[in-house]
Amino acid sequence: MERTLTLNNTKTNRKETQKKLSAQAKYMKSARKVIASKWRYNLYKTIYRSDTLSSKVFAVALLFFICLSASSVILETVKDYKQAYGPVFNFIAWTTTILFSIEYILRVICLPKPLRYVLSPLGILDFLATFPAYLGLLGFTSVTFLMVIRLVRLFRLFRVFNLVEYTGEAGTLVEALKSSRHKITVFIIAVVISVTIIGSVMYVIEGPQHGFTSIPRGIYWAIVTVTTVGYGDMAPKTLHGQALASLLMLLGFSTIVVPTSIVSAEIAKQREITPVLSNKECFGCGMTGHDLNASYCKYCGSRLWDDHDDD
């Protein structure tokens, strides 16, 4: 019985391995076609690499148009600027939208497996950089202001200026936040329970005559106080209320100290265990953050092609 199960598992593993190898072979075949087509591969190196003059020029131009587009969208919300420069803002919006649309198409056609890029986080982000403008043609004018999402694309330009260390630090921070999410969640739940109880107690102590007209209003005051914001629109008047408020103000420092300490400790751990990563983008999905000696993408399994693979 056990031997039969072992043989079945072995056959299943062999089939899965054959499927993976078959898919990888198909990908490599597609990649070689791209390399054989000189214009597609040169286009790929211009868009996805950072070690050539053309790629740096392309990235700096992209940086300029992203900043120009986002600044135009932001300034257009100012009434005086919109009245004075409305046609200019409209021209900038559609010019950059057309350019980003062309860029998106070029990104797709120069890859061996375009669908991997389209469905990847970077591909979705690039699509969202142009999609809101076309929604504006259908009457969704409020959605066009989502074009400021293009600013997020500036993070991928760190590689152009050889700021690999910034990319690595960002990865360390993300991993630290992931590792500490359970501790932070427990702390936030404790804070929510605390402000709910204190807000309810303050409602009982102060009452409607001092502005605490309901428990939700009391909870609102407790949140404003514990986060050290202190709008001043509500304040306790009685001695007992002021004593409770003083205690809450002192506890409010924990909302800063505790999460900071948790994340700092996790960052220190990540620095000890995080390996040095490469900023080379995958030929298939466009993701970065691979090991320096990696030959395949750890996100989609595609081959990480180098210039010496062009032969």
Secondary structure in CASP SS format (residue, H / E / C, confidence):
PFRMAT SS
TARGET T0000
AUTHOR 0000-0000-0000
METHOD secondary structure of the structure
MODEL  1
M C 1.00
E H 1.00
R H 1.00
T H 1.00
L H 1.00
T H 1.00
L H 1.00
N H 1.00
N H 1.00
T H 1.00
K H 1.00
T H 1.00
N H 1.00
R H 1.00
K H 1.00
E H 1.00
T H 1.00
Q H 1.00
K H 1.00
K H 1.00
L H 1.00
S H 1.00
A H 1.00
Q H 1.00
A H 1.00
K H 1.00
Y H 1.00
M H 1.00
K H 1.00
S H 1.00
A H 1.00
R H 1.00
K H 1.00
V H 1.00
I H 1.00
A H 1.00
S C 1.00
K H 1.00
W H 1.00
R H 1.00
Y H 1.00
N H 1.00
L H 1.00
Y H 1.00
K H 1.00
T H 1.00
I H 1.00
Y H 1.00
R C 1.00
S C 1.00
D C 1.00
T C 1.00
L H 1.00
S H 1.00
S H 1.00
K H 1.00
V H 1.00
F H 1.00
A H 1.00
V H 1.00
A H 1.00
L H 1.00
L H 1.00
F H 1.00
F H 1.00
I H 1.00
C H 1.00
L H 1.00
S H 1.00
A H 1.00
S H 1.00
S H 1.00
V H 1.00
I H 1.00
L H 1.00
E H 1.00
T C 1.00
V C 1.00
K H 1.00
D H 1.00
Y H 1.00
K H 1.00
Q H 1.00
A H 1.00
Y H 1.00
G H 1.00
P H 1.00
V H 1.00
F H 1.00
N H 1.00
F H 1.00
I H 1.00
A H 1.00
W H 1.00
T H 1.00
T H 1.00
T H 1.00
I H 1.00
L H 1.00
F H 1.00
S H 1.00
I H 1.00
E H 1.00
Y H 1.00
I H 1.00
L H 1.00
R H 1.00
V H 1.00
I H 1.00
C C 1.00
L C 1.00
P C 1.00
K C 1.00
P H 1.00
L H 1.00
R H 1.00
Y H 1.00
V H 1.00
L C 1.00
S C 1.00
P H 1.00
L H 1.00
G H 1.00
I H 1.00
L H 1.00
D H 1.00
F H 1.00
L H 1.00
A C 1.00
T C 1.00
F H 1.00
P H 1.00
A H 1.00
Y H 1.00
L H 1.00
G H 1.00
L H 1.00
L C 1.00
G C 1.00
F C 1.00
T H 1.00
S H 1.00
V H 1.00
T H 1.00
F H 1.00
L H 1.00
M H 1.00
V H 1.00
I H 1.00
R H 1.00
L H 1.00
V H 1.00
R H 1.00
L H 1.00
F H 1.00
R H 1.00
L H 1.00
F H 1.00
R H 1.00
V H 1.00
F H 1.00
N C 1.00
L C 1.00
V H 1.00
E H 1.00
Y H 1.00
T H 1.00
G H 1.00
E H 1.00
A H 1.00
G H 1.00
T H 1.00
L H 1.00
V H 1.00
E H 1.00
A H 1.00
L H 1.00
K H 1.00
S H 1.00
S C 1.00
R H 1.00
H H 1.00
K H 1.00
I H 1.00
T H 1.00
V H 1.00
F H 1.00
I H 1.00
I H 1.00
A H 1.00
V H 1.00
V H 1.00
I H 1.00
S H 1.00
V H 1.00
T H 1.00
I H 1.00
I H 1.00
G H 1.00
S H 1.00
V H 1.00
M H 1.00
Y H 1.00
V H 1.00
I H 1.00
E H 1.00
G C 1.00
P H 1.00
Q H 1.00
H H 1.00
G C 1.00
F C 1.00
T C 1.00
S C 1.00
I H 1.00
P H 1.00
R H 1.00
G H 1.00
I H 1.00
Y H 1.00
W H 1.00
A H 1.00
I H 1.00
V H 1.00
T H 1.00
V H 1.00
T C 1.00
T C 1.00
V C 1.00
G C 1.00
Y C 1.00
G C 1.00
D C 1.00
M C 1.00
A C 1.00
P C 1.00
K C 1.00
T C 1.00
L H 1.00
H H 1.00
G H 1.00
Q H 1.00
A H 1.00
L H 1.00
A H 1.00
S H 1.00
L H 1.00
L H 1.00
M H 1.00
L H 1.00
L H 1.00
G H 1.00
F C 1.00
S H 1.00
T H 1.00
I H 1.00
V H 1.00
V H 1.00
P H 1.00
T H 1.00
S H 1.00
I H 1.00
V H 1.00
S H 1.00
A H 1.00
E H 1.00
I H 1.00
A H 1.00
K H 1.00
Q H 1.00
R H 1.00
E H 1.00
I H 1.00
T C 1.00
P C 1.00
V C 1.00
L E 1.00
S E 1.00
N C 1.00
K C 1.00
E C 1.00
C C 1.00
F C 1.00
G C 1.00
C C 1.00
G C 1.00
M C 1.00
T C 1.00
G C 1.00
H E 1.00
D E 1.00
L C 1.00
N C 1.00
A C 1.00
S C 1.00
Y E 1.00
C C 1.00
K C 1.00
Y C 1.00
C C 1.00
G C 1.00
S C 1.00
R E 1.00
L C 1.00
W C 1.00
D C 1.00
D H 1.00
H H 1.00
D H 1.00
D C 1.00
D C 1.00
END
